Amino acid sequence: MRQLIAFCIVLHFLISCTAKKQNEKVELKEPPASGLSGKELSIAHCSRCHAFVKPDLLTKASWRDVLPAMGHRMGVYSGGFRPDSLFDAGISGDVVRNAGIFPETSVLAKEDWVKIEKYYLDNAPDTIAPPLRKSKIRIGLKHFKYKEASFNNRPALTSMVKILPDNRGVVYGDAKNRRNVLTFLTPELKENYSIQLQSTPIDFYEKGNELYLTMVGRGVFPTDAADGTLQRFLKSGQTSGYKPADVPVSNLRRPVSMVYGDLNKDGFEDIVACEFGNETGQLAWYQNNGKGGYDKRTLRDKPGAITAVIKDANQDGLPDIYVLMAQGDEGVFLYENQGFGKFQEKRLLSFLPLNGSQYIQLADFNKDGFDDIVYVCGDNADKTPVLKDYHGIYIFLNDGKSNFRQAYFYQLNGAYKAMIRDYDLDGDLDIAAISFFPDYLRYPEESFVYLENKGKLKFEDYSIPEAPKGRWVVMDAGDMDADGDIDLVLGSFVYFLPQGDTTGLGKKWLTDGPSVIVLENTTR
């Protein structure tokens, strides 16, 4: 009898717990008030996830949108209970729910949360003036010739572009729902052939007769579903096309970039994968086992990895990994190779979550033998789509010991990518940049900007008359025509129009906008 009673008690407990799980609306006791001020509470709680953001960086109206999202991270919900609407339907939502991103109960007292809200709303301005340029960008580039592809996938949803070496043309991906396409263009920018894909292509890497194509998943938009893959293709015999081979790496959460190199010096090429994800994600490297497979090694179990560079940072003969992290805790990290497949993390730079970090490149601007960091920020797609005077292109100089200090800044609204090359062949490094969120009303030419190096970190800015013809989201640089100078290709993405657009550009993009354009370098 005692065993039966005990069994019933356990069964009742299990049923009770299951019922609570199924019914999210179970209110539990909140922590006691802390007695701290609103500022102290903001620093203590908000800084657990990212660099502290001062109230004056956003308007009161913006904070009214941002604060509820902040509160959700701390279990603060307007209705008192965690709403199911926080989670996507299907696998993506399950991943976030299981990760505990949004706690069921508050981690702070309601009184403390009210203080945080009051601190931000009391100290935020009503308005913030948009950044105004001190001088206009010069229009016209004497050593670049504008070319437009005769074949387009309209409306353009270009997800990647790549210049093929040896005068073989350009390849680009298009991310339409249920119609993902990889298109190869001839050097004359006519369609050579296209490949229908099951997923959206985001990164392109050729190696001999093999093509490695990173597939972000079912579209480029935020998700935590592990739909991303690395797909391998092989050249189709005597033809110029490719045929699918195998999938070396699968179950990736929204991978946006991959880089390749022999990290453990065993003679096999390894992979570093930036799984940006959304609420979840990670940075990992995949060790080539020499048998056609890869073994995963996690480096950072957080979302937001967006750019990686493999380079020997300390000249010890071992390749290290530089990584730009976005999505909250933004910054540049160095993973120093300790040998035997081990890496040690070092934070090099930290940025605010409002920066919208997008891209990094390494380049030696002061010719001291050490790689400097070029950093690009300007993503404006989330809850704060206002022009920001700290968006743009930064240069951080290296002291030779992997310590970096800011030495240059070019303000560029909505900056998305910058390619560093000696475009005019005068012996120094220039910068070509695109913006996805420029000030279309005042400065539509911000869409593409060329910074000509005049020495000592002084640059002159130029654009082209055709800059507003597309909404440039991706870019590549390379010697497309094999004449010894560096050309550029830009890809346009016009799924949604700029917020508050009154210029009429958006309608033109939808009907007449090119998928890709080429800026042919005429220096040679």
N, C-alpha and C positions, 0 to 999 in steps of 0.2 A: 504493500500500500504506500509506504513512504517513497518508494521508487516512482510509483505512479504520480504521486503528488509533486515530487521534484520535477518529473517530466512535464507536468502541466504548467508548473511555474516557469520553466525554461521556454516552453512553447508560447505561453502568454507574453513573455519578454520579447521573443523573436517576432511575434505578430505585431506587438506594440512598436518595435523598432522599425519594422517594415512599413507600417502605416505612417510613421513619422517621415520616413524617407520619401514615400509616395506623396505625402501631403507636405509640401515645402513650408507651408504657413504655420510653423511652430515657433512661437516667440519665446526666446530664452532671455535670461537676465543679462543686462548689459554691464560692462565694467563700471566701477565708481569714477566719479569726476576727479580730475587730476589736480585742479587748482592752478594750472599753468595758463599763461596768456594765449591769445589767439596766435600770435607770432611764434611763440615757443612751441605750441602744439603743431603748427604748420611745419616748422623745421623738423620736429621730431618724427612726425608721421609721413609727410610727403617725401622727405629725404630718404625714407627706407627704400623707395622704388627708383628715384631719379634725383638729379641735382635740384636744389631748391629754386623755385621760381618766385620772384618778387611780384607783388600785386600790380605794380605799375607797368608791367610788360603787356597786360591785356586790359581791355575796357571792361567796365562793369557788365555790359551785355555779354561779352565773351565769357567772363567768369561764371555768369549764370548758366551757361551751357556746359562749361568745363567742370564746375564744382560737383554736380550730381555724378558725373563719371568718376571723379576722384573718390567721392563717397562710396560708390559701389565697391571700390577696391578695399575699402575698410569695413564693409558690411553695413553701410548706412543706406537705407532704402526709404523712399518717400512714403511708401505704404506700410513700412514696418517689417516687411518680409521680402526675401529675395525673389524677384519676379522671374518667371520662366523666359520672358522676352530678352533677357540678357544672353541667352544661349541660342546659337544657330540651330536650325533643325538638322537632324541626322548626326553623322559621325563627328563633324566639326564641333557641334555643341557638346557632345559627350566628352570629347577630349578636354574642353575647357572646364566643364563641370568636375571632371575627375582630377583636374590639376589644382583645384581649390583657388582659382583666381579671384572669385567673388565669394567671400565667406558667408555662411548662412547667418551668422550673428555678428553684431558690431564689435570691433576691436577697441572702441572708445565710447565714452559716455555721450549721450545725446547733447548734454550741456557743452561738452568739449567740441563737438562737431559744429554746434551753433557758433561758438567762438571763432572757429576756423573760417566759417562762411563770412562772419561779420568782419574779420580781419581783412579778407580779400576784397569784399565789396566796399568797405569803408575807405580803403586805400587805393583802389583802382580808379583811373581817370574815366571820365564820361566818353571821351573820344581820344584817339591817337591819330595824328596827322600822318598821311602816307609819306614815305621817303621821296624827296624830290632831288633830282640830279643837279649838281652844280654846273655841269656842262653837258651838252648833248653828245650822244654817241655819233661818231663820224660815219656817214653812209658811203659805202663803196670800198671794195677791196681789189686793188689793182692786180694781185697775183692769184685770184681765185675766179673761176668761171662757173656760173650757175648752170646746172643741168637738171632736168626733170625727167623721171622715168615715164616712158610711154605706156607702161602697164601698171595698173593700180588696183588695189582691193578696196573699193569705196563702200561705205565710209572707212577711212583708214584706221585700223586698230593695230598699228605696228608694234610688235612686242620685242623685236630684236633686229639689229642690222649688223652685217659683217662684210668688210671688204675682202674679197678673195685675192690672194697674191698671184703674181705672174700673169697679170692682165686677163684674169678670168671672170671679172665682173663683180657683182654684189649679190648677197643672199639676204633675205629678210623674212620674218615671220609675221603672220597676221592672226589676231586672237579672237576672231568672231566665234560666238557660242555655237558649238556643234559644227564648226567649219574652220578648224585650225589648219592653216596652210603655211608651208615653207616654200618660198618662191626664189628661184635662181634667175638673175638677170644677166644678160650678156654685157660686155664692156660698153655696148651702145645703149644700155638700159632698156632693152626689150626682153620680154619673157623668154627664157630658155626652156625651163620646165618647172613644174610645181609638184610638191608632194603633199597629199592629204594626210593629216595627223590626227591622232585620237586625243591629243592634249596640246596645250599651248606652248610653243617653243620660246625659250627665254635666253638661252646661252648656247653658243655654237663653237665647237672645237674640232678641227681637222688634224688627223695624224696619219700620214701615209694614205693608205686606201680606206681608212676608217673615219667615220664621222661620229662624234659624241655630242648628242643633243640633249640639253637639259630641258625637261618639260615641267613647267611650273604647276600644272594640274589643270583643273577644269576652269580655265579663265584666270586672269591676272588679279582678280579682286580678293580682298582679305578672306582667309579661311584658315582653319586649323586642321582640316582633313589632310591625311597623309596620302594625297593623290599624286604627288610629284615623283618623277623618275629621271634616271639618266638612261637614255635610249642609245644603243649603238647601232649604226648603219654601216653597210659595206657598199663599195662601188659596184655597180651592176655590170660586171664583165666589160665589154667593149663600149658600152654606152656611157654617157656622162652623168647618169642618174645614180641614185642610191636605193638600196633595198634594206628593210629592217633586219637586224640580226638578233641581238639579245638585249636584256635589260640588266646591266651590271649592278645598278643601285636602284632600289625602289623604296616605297613608303616614306617619301620625303615630304615635309610640311612646307609647302610653298617655297621651294628653292628658287632663288633669284640669281645666283651666280655660283660658278665653280671654277677653280683654278687647279692646275696640274703640275706636279713636280715630284721628284724622288726625295721624299722627306727623310727616310731612314737609310739612305745610301746603300740600298740592296740591289740596285740595278733595275728596279721596276718603278713605273710612274704611279704615284699616289694621287689622291684627289682631296681637295678641301672644299666642302660644301657649305654654302651660306643658306640655311633654311630660315628665311625671314619669318615665316608663319604669320601669326596675328597676335593672339593672346599668349600662345605658346610657340615654340620654335627652338632652334639650337644651331650651334656651330660645331661641326665635326670634321674629322679627316678620315678618309677611307684608305686603309693600308692594302696595297696590291699584294695578294698572296702568291702571285706568279703562276696561278693556275686558272686564270680567267675570272677570279672572284675578288671581293674586297671585304675587309674586316673593319667594322666601324669603331672609331675612337672619339668619344665626345670631348670637346674642348670647353664649351660653354653652354650650359643648359638653360638658355634664355632666348626669347625671340629678338629679331631685329638685325641679325647678321646680314649685311647688304653688299659689302665689297671685301675681297681678300686679295692679298698680294704675297707671293712667296719670294723671299729675298734673304740673303745672309746679312743680318743686321749688325752683328758684332765681329764679322770677319774671322769666325772660328772654323770655317769650312762646312758648317751645317746650315741647311736652309731653315730660316725662321718664317713665321707667318704674321703679317700685319692684317688687322681686321677692323673695319668700321662697323660699329653697332649703332643701330637706330632704335626706334620704338620704345621710348621711355628713358632707359639708362643709356644715353647716347655717349659715344666716345670712341677713341682709337686705342686698340689693344695690340700688344706685341706678345706673341707666343714664342718664347725663346726655346730653341731646340736643345734639349739636354742629352740627346743621343738615346739610342735604344727605344725610339718611339715615344719618348717622354717630352712634354712641353711645360714650360713655366709661364704663367700669365703675368704680364706687366701692363698696367694702365698707363698709356702715354698722354692722352688728352681726354678731357671731359667736356661735355656740352649740355646745354639745356634741352629738355624734351621739346621745346618750341622751335628748336633749330631745324628740325626736319632733315636730319643728316642723310645724304644721298650717295656720296662717292668720295674715294680717295685715290690718289696716284702718288708714286714716289718719283722724285726728280731732284737732281743736284743743281739748285739755282745759283748758289754762290761759288760753285766749282772748288769746294774744299775737300772733295772726295767722299762726302757723306750724303746719304739720301735724305732730302727734306720731304715734308708731307704737304701735298696740295689737297685741301679739304673743301668739299662742296656741300652746301646746305640750302634747302629751299622748298622742301615738300610742304605744301599748304593744303592738303586734301582732307585733313581731319576736322577737329572741332574749332579750329582757330584760323579760318581762311581769310586772314587780313594781311596786307602787305607789311613786311617787317624789315627794319633798317639793318638787321644783322644777318639777313640772308645774302649769300653770295659766295665768293671764292676767297679762301684763305691760303696763305703760305706760312708754314711753321718750319723754321730752320733748326737743323740738327746740330748739337754741339759736339758730336762725335761719340757721345756716350748714351745715345737714345734719349736725351732730354731735348724737348722741343719748345721753342718760343715763337709767338706770332710775330711775323715781320712784314706782312702785307695783307691787305683786305680790299677786295673790290666788291662793292655793293651791287648785287644783281637779284632783283625780285624773282623768287621762285626758281633759283638756280638748281639744275638737275645733274649736270655732268660737265666735266672739263677734261680735255685731252691735251697733254703736254708734249710738244714736239718743236723742233726747229723748222718751222714751216717756210720761212723765207731764206733759209740756208745762210744766215749771217753769223752763225757760231754761238747763238744763245737760244734759250728756250722760250717759246711763245705759248699762248694758251688759247684754245678754241673751246667755247662753252655754249651750252643750250639752257634755256629756261622753259619749264612747263607751266609756270605760274607767273609770267611777267605782268607788268602793269600795261595791259593792252590798251587802256584808255589814253594814257599819257605817253607811254614809251613802248609801242608794239615791237620796235626793233630790238628790244631786250631778248626776243626769242632766240636770236643767235648773236653772240658777241665774240669778236676776235681781239685778243690782247697782245699787241706787238711789244716785245721786250726791247726797251731802250737802254737797258743797263741799270745796275744798282737797284733792282726791284722797282723800276719805274716802267709803266706800261701805257701805251696809247690804245684806246678802245675804238673798234670799228664794227660795223654791221653791214648787211647787204639789203638792197631794196626789197628783195623777195623774202626776207625773214618772216613776215606774218603770213606767208602762204600756207603754213601748216602749224600744228601744235606739237613741237618737237619734244619727244620723250626719250629717244635713244639715239646714240651717235657712235661712230667708229672712225678711226684714223688709220691710214695705211697707203702704201704706194700702189694705187689701183692700176695705173697704166704703165708701171715698170719703167718710169723715166727718171727716177732718182729723187723725186720730191714727194711730200706727204699730202694726200688728198683726204677729203672728208665725206662721209655719208651720214645723213640725218633721217630719222624715221618719225612719222607723225601718228598721234593717237588722239582721236576726236570722239571718243565714246560719249563724253559729257562736255558741255560748253562751259567757258569761264563764267564764274558766278558774277551776276550783274552785268554781263556783256551787252553793251549798247553799240558796239562797233560794226556789227554785221559780219565779223570774221567767221564766227561759228557756222553760220548758214553756208558760207562759201566753202568751208572745209568739208562739210557733209556731202556736198554735191560735186565740187571741183578740186578738192584738196588732194595733193599727191601722197602716196604711201611713203615714198622716199625721194630725196633729192641728193645730188652729188655736187660738191664744191671741188672742182678740178683745179689742182694747183698748177699754175702756169709758170712757176719760177724757172722750170726747165722744159 
